[in-house]
Amino acid sequence: MNKLFLAGAALAALAAFPVSAQPPAGAPGPRAETPVTRAEMQQEIQSRFKEMDANHDGVLTENELGGNGARMMARADTNHDGKVTLEEMTASGLARFDRMDANHDGIVTPEERAAAREAMRARMQQRQGAATPQQPQSQ
């Protein structure tokens, strides 16, 4: 989940990595305990984009985005042309980075990452609660 949120900070790009490259469920990702600069994040986004661009045409399609392709496409394809460019992916990933960077110093610390993850969990729980119909109380 750390990876998804971070790229998910590198965008939804993290979800597209092969399953074998992901840590076991609940295990912290490789960046979970180290600060990450905005420049490092930008480089990571570019590297992941290059890895995911299977046909090397400079754009990512839903198929190249993997199992979460539809969700990632909805988030990153800002011009809605059915493709994600490096520019779109970078903008999306850096926007997530900027939201995590609570003190706006260009570095996301493990503490900022944990706080962002908890805020995301709270939003997800709130949405799930809102989507669940309330049972009428019997009197």
Disulfide bonds with the S-S distance in Angstrom:
none
